Amino acid sequence: TTALHELERTDQSTALVTMCAGGALSTGTILERI
């Protein structure tokens, strides 16, 4: 939710969120505020 709050605060429309899960596993998510 932090990325969504920052999008609203800065009046931006897209954000990229990445997370390392360890052991060569990772995820990436692109959020778009519409």
C-alpha positions in Angstrom: 0.0 0.0 0.0 3.0 2.3 0.4 3.5 2.6 -3.3 -0.2 3.4 -3.8 -0.1 6.1 -1.2 3.0 7.6 -2.8 1.3 7.6 -6.2 -1.5 9.5 -4.8 0.7 11.9 -2.8 2.9 12.8 -5.8 -0.1 12.6 -8.3 1.7 10.0 -10.5 0.0 7.3 -12.5 2.4 4.3 -12.5 4.8 2.6 -10.1 7.2 -0.4 -10.3 7.4 -2.6 -7.2 10.1 -5.3 -6.9 10.7 -7.8 -4.1 13.5 -10.3 -3.5 12.3 -13.5 -1.8 15.8 -15.1 -1.5 17.2 -18.1 -3.3 17.1 -16.4 -6.7 13.3 -15.8 -6.5 11.9 -12.4 -7.2 8.7 -10.7 -8.3 7.9 -7.5 -10.1 4.6 -5.7 -10.2 3.6 -2.6 -12.2 0.8 -0.6 -10.6 -1.4 1.9 -12.5 -3.6 4.3 -10.8 -6.7 5.0 -12.9 
